[in-house]
Amino acid sequence: RIANDIGGMQATVTSTATSLVSNLTSVVATIGAMVALDWRLTVVSLLLLPAFVWISRRVGNERKKITTQRQKQMAAMAATVTESLSVSGILLGRTMGRADSLTKSFAEESESLVDLEVKSNMAGRWRMSVIGIVMAAMPAVIYWTAGIAFQFDGSAISIGTLVAFVSLQQGLFRPTVSLLSTGVQIQTSLALFQRIFEYLDLPIDITEPERPVHLDQVKGEIRFEDVEFHYDDKSGPILDGIDISVPAGGSLAVVGPTGSGKSTLSYLVPRLYDVTGGRVTLDGIDVRDLDFDTLARAVGVVSQETYLFHASVAENLRFAKPDATDEELYAAARAAQIHDHIASLPDGYDTIVGERGHRFSGGEKQRLAIARTVLRDPPVLILDEATSALDTRTEHAVQQAIDALSANRTTLTIAHRLSTIRGADQIVVLDSGRTVERGTHEELLEQDGRYAALVRRDAQLEPTR
């Protein structure tokens, strides 16, 4: 929509607006001169104008519908190109033997778009041509009307007046047709405006309060007070009655089966979601009352899926802190245990990471993400299954980087592998959005409940990693 619809809107607002003003001025001035010469001939000349306007509006509505379909098809083709020509898309297509299928899909999308382009440009052409033919034949009608008027009432129209009037009427032809065409273009462009305003008119889910609270220093105490969350009124609760307190500098680990609400719980702290019941506080202040700048400075997130821009290593790291010096970059990379690897590359920190960082391994990308977070230096750290997709050796290296990052910070860890959270100050077990167990690693083992079962499961899976 940004690339195609807004580009089409720009053409409408600039060239169409200019054409509208110039042609409208010409039409008004010409009609005024025609009325001054002979009002009767002017009425005859403009008699079919309402019919022409009606025809052009019909054409405009028809093209508007086709344009809506065309823009949807352009968006579909853009999505196909983006997905199939991305690094991941190409690898998936080649390894699954679907390269020909992707090519065929693109060809079908292109053919559909070509058909819609042709329909859009040809829609109503014959009707607009009829308007042109009728207007081109108007001089004959004017001569005939002048002869009829002289025959019946004897009112003479001088040859000079008649020739001048026909000249003006012919001069009226071009701007009138242009105005009708402009009207068609404006109606067609309404499809573009409609698609853009569909998004602009959507309500914003997460907004700053009218009087946001700004904190210059954040200690990092987090509280979940009777927290409830659901995505919409039709779905059931994802979280229900969560009460957890994490002191500043403390560590909390959240475990549980898939779909228990672990990641959703962590997203409530940086306000990626807003609670639907209860509240989440940071240093005793509801996060919904804090300004976005405070939250961005206070909370850092390292997720399982690392996102890197198609830029250099240095640029990716400086995304967290644009004014960071080279020494700060090196220090952050050393803390994440990735500096030596970056330095060994031919271009060092100027190495382009590639689309989504495909030139680096999973563990290297994860350590780059950790280095980026170290550079931002947040007092609150959220680790959302940051090592679950790594092998044991890589996980150990990444875990060392995470341990360095977690020092003296309030840490909330979402984990599948329980070996990474045994040292947490508090472990909470979620099931179906509710807290079913809590305590330290040793306390939960003594209870021999859900957590102990998860530990035994991990022990069984350990040799197969």
N, C-alpha and C positions, 0 to 999 in steps of 0.2 A: 504493500500500500504506500510506503514511503517512496519507493523508487518509481512506481508507475503512476499511481493516482495523483500524488502531489505534483509530479511532472506535468501531467495532463491539466491539472488545475492552474499551474503557472502559465501554460499557453493560453488558457481561457482568459485569465485575469489580465494578461498583458496585451497580446495581439487582438483578441476579440474585443476587449474594452476600447482599444484605440480605434478599431474598425467601426464599432458601434457609434462612437462620438462623431467621427468624420462623416459617416454615411447619413446619420440622423440629421446633421446640420445641412447636408446637401439636399436631403428630401424636403425638409421644412422650407428652406429657401426657394427651392424649385416650385413647390406647391403654391407658395405665396405669390410668386411671379405669374404662375398659371391662372390663379384666381383673378389677379389684376388684369390679365388680358381678356379672359372670358370665363365667367363662373360656370356656365352651362357645359362647356367643353371639359372643364375641370371635373364636374360631377360625373360625366361620362367616362373620363379617364380613370377615375378612382372607384367606379362602380363595382368592379370585380375585386378590389383590394381586400375587403373582408373575407371573401372566399379564398384568396391567396394566403392570407394569414391563417385561416382555419386549416388549409392543406399543410402549410409549413409546420403548424403545431402537431398535426397528426404524424408527420414525418419525424419530428423531434421526439415525440413519445416513443415511436417505434425504435428509433436509434438509441434512445435512452435504455430501453430494455436490452437491446443487443449489447450495448456498451457495458452494462452491468455483468452480463454473462462473459463478455470478453475480458474484463478486468479480473473476474474470478478465475478464468482460464489462465491468464498471465500469471496470477499468483500461484496457481497449481503447477505451472511449468517452472516457475522460479524455484518452488520448493523441490521439485523433482531434480533440477540441476544442482541445487545446493546439497541435497542429500546424496545423490549418486556420484557427484564429482568431488565430494569431500574425501579426505584421506581415508576415513573410516568406511565411507560408502564404497569407494573403489576396492578396498581390501575385502569387504564383505561380498561385493559382487563377484570378484575374482575367485575367492575361496569357495563360494557357494555355486559357482558356475552359472551365475545369473547376469553376466555382462551383456549378453545378447538381449536378455529380457529387459534390462535397464535401457538399452539403446532403443528397443522397440517401444517401450513406454514413452521415452522422450519423443520419438517420431510421432506417436499417436497424439500426444499433447500438442506438438507443433502443428499437426494437420488440423486439429480442432481449432487452434488459435487462428490459423490461416483462414479457415472457413468463416469464423466470426469476424475477422478483419474485413473480409470481402463483403459479408452481409452488412456490416456496419457502414461501409462506404457506399454500397449500392442501394441501401434501403431508401425508398422514396425518390430515387433518381428520376424515374419516368414522370412522377408528379411534378417535381421541380422543373423538369424539362418542359412539361406542358405549360407551366406558368411562364417560362421564358418565351415559348412560342406565342402564347396569347399576347404577352406584353410587346413582343416584336411586331405583331400584327395591329397594334393599337393605332398607328398613323392612318391606316386605311379606315378604321372605325371613326376616327376624328374627321377625316375628309367626308365620309358618308354622313355623319351627323351634321356637319356644317351645311351640306347640300340639302338635307331634309329640312333643316331650320329655315333655309332661304326659300324652299319650295312652299312651306306651309304658312309661315307668318311674314315672309318677305324681309326678314331682318338680315341685312347683309353683313358678312364678316369679311373684312378686307383680306386680300391675298397676303399682305405683309403680316397681319395679325395671325392668320392661319399658319403661315410658315413658321413664324416665331413660336407659336404655341406648340406645333409639332416638334420643333427643335427642343423646346423645354421638356416636352413629354418624352422624347427619346433620351434626353439627359437624365430624366427621372428613372429610366429603366435600370441602369447599372447600380446606383445606390440602393434602390428598392430591393432588387434581387439580393444584393449583398446583405441588406438588413434582414431579409427573410432567412438567408443562409446563416447569418449570425445568430438569429433566434433559434435555429435548429441546433447550432453548436452549443449554445448556452443550455438548452434543454438536455442535450447529450451529456454535457459536463456535469449536470446535476447528479448523474450516477456516480461520478468521481467524488463530488462533495459529500454525497450521502454515505459512501463507504468510509471516508475520512471521519466524518462527524459521528458515525457509529461508535468509533473509538473515543473521540474527544468527549462525547456525551456520557461515556460510562462513568459511574461513580468511582471515586478513588477509595480503595479499601483501607489503606494505611495512610493516615494524615497526621501532621503535627497539630498539637492543641493550639488554641488561639493565643495562649500565654504559656509557651513552653518553658520548662525549667532547664537551665544550663548549669552544668557542674564543671568547674575548672579541674577538680581532682576527684577521682573515683577510687574508693577503697576496694570495692568488689564484692560486697555482701549481697547474696541473691536469696530471695524468698519466693516460693510458690505458695500462695495462700488460697486454699480451696479452689484450685484452678479447674475450670471446665473448658472444653473446646470441642466444637463440631463445625464441619465445613459449611453446612447449610441446615435449614430447619427440617429437611426431609431425611437427612442422614443421622445415624445414631452418634452418641458422644465418642470422640476419639480419646479424650482425657476426661476423667470424672473424679472430682474431689481430691486433687493432688495437693498435699501439704508437705513441703520440703524446705529446709533452711540450710544454706551453705555459707559459713562465715567467710569473711575476707581472707584470701590466701588459702582457703580450704579446697578440698577436692571431692567431687561427687561423681560416682560412676552409675550409669543407668543401663540395666540389662533387661532382657526379656525376649520373647519370641517375635518373629517378624509380624508387623502390624499391631504391636502392642502400644504404639504411640511414643516411642523413644525419641525419634528425630523430631516429631512435632513438638515435644516438650522442649527440646533445645532451641527450636526456631522461635519460641515465644520470648526468649531473652533479648535478642537483637530486633524484635518486632518484625520478623518476616511474616508472622501471623499475629493477630490480636486475640487475646482470650475472649471467650463468650460468657465466661462466668469466673468470679474470683479476680485475682490480680497477681501480677509478677512485679516484684520490686527490686530495684538496684540501689543499694545504700539507703533503704527505707522509702524510696520514691517510686511510685508506679511508673513503669517504663513508658506507659502511654502518655505520661505528663512530661517526659524528657524530650528535648529537641533531638533531631536526627544526628546532629554533629556530635553531641555527647555520646549517644549510643554507638556511633561509628568508631569513635575514639576508644570507648570503653570495652567493646566486645569484639574479639577476633574469632573467626571461624575457620577451622581446617576440616574440610569434608573428605569423604571417600573419593569423590570424583573431582580431581584437580582441574581447574580451568586455567589455561595459559593462552595469552594472546599471540598472534602471529607477529612477533616482534623479538627483539634481542632479549637475552637473559636479564641484562641490566634494566631494560625498560619494563619487563615484567615485574621485577622486584620493586622498582621505583613507583609502580602503580600504587603501592601502599604508602609511599612517602616520596612525593615528587622531588623534594629538595634534598634528598639523602645524598651524602658524599660517598665517594668511592670507598673510603675506609669503613663507613657504616654498612655498605653493601657487603664488603669482605667479612666484617664481623658477624653479620646476620647469616651469611652463607657458612661460615665456620661453625656457628652455633647449630646450624641444621646439618652439619657434616656433608656439605656438598661443595665447599669451596675448592678442595683439591681437584675434584672432577672437572669443575668449570674451568679452573686454571689450566688444566691439561688439554683443553680443546684448542684447536688452531686459532680461533678468534676470541677465546676467553669469554669475558662477559658480554662481548659484542656478538656472540653466536646467536643466530636466529633459531628460535625453538621450533618453528614450523607450526602448521595448523594444529591447534589444541595440544601443542608440545609433542608431536609425534616423533621428533628426533630424540626424545629422552625416554628412558624406561619408566615403568610405573613407580618404582621406588625413587628414582631421580626427580620425577615430577612432584611426588609427594614431598620430598625434601625441599624443592624449590618453593612449594606452597608454604611450608613451615618457615623457610627463610623470609618469605614475604611477610608473614605474620609477625615474626621476630622483629622485623624492621619497623612495623607499626607499633609494636610494644604495647599491646592492650593489657589492662589489669584483669580482664576476664577472658578466659579462653574456652572455646567450645570445640571439642574434638568429636566429629560425627563419623564414627567408624573409619578413622583415618588410616588404619592398617589392615582392614579386613580383607582387602583384595591382593595382599602381598604375600610372597613366599616367606618362609620362616627366617631365612638369612637376611633378606631385605627388610623384613619387619623388625628384626633386631636393630638394624642400623637406623631405621626411621624412628623406632621407639626411643633410642638414645637421644635423637634430635628432639623428640617430643618431651622427654624428661627434662632436657635443658630448657625448652621453651616454657614448660609448666612451672618451673621454679618460681616461688614467691608470687604466684598468680592464683586467682580463683579459677578452678578448672572443672568443667562439666564434660565428662567423657561418655560417649555412646559407644558401646563395644559389643561385638559378638565373641571375640576371642578373650576369654576371661583372664588369660595370663597377663594381659596388659593393665589390669585394674586392681590387682591384688593389694597394692599399696594405697588404695584410695581411702580417704578418711571415712567415707560413707558410701555404701552401695545400696541402690534401690532396685528392686525387681518389679517391673511392670507386667501386667497381664490384662489385655482388653481395656487398656486405659486406666487401670486402677493400680495402686500400690499394694502389692501382696506381701512383700518382705522388705526389710531394711536393716542395715547394720554393717559391721566391718566384715572383711573376708572370713576371719576366724569365727565370728559370732554366727554368720549365716551357715557356715559348714556345720556348726554344732546343732543348729536348728534342723538340719537334714531335710530341707524343703525344696522349693523350686531352684534356688541358687545351687544347692549341693548337687541336684540332678544335672544342672547345666555344667558344673565343673566335671562331673563324672563323664558326661558326654564329650567334653573337650579332651579329657584324658584318653578316651577311646579313639578319638580322631587324630591324636597327636602323631602316631607313627605314619599315618598316610599322607601327611602334608608334603 
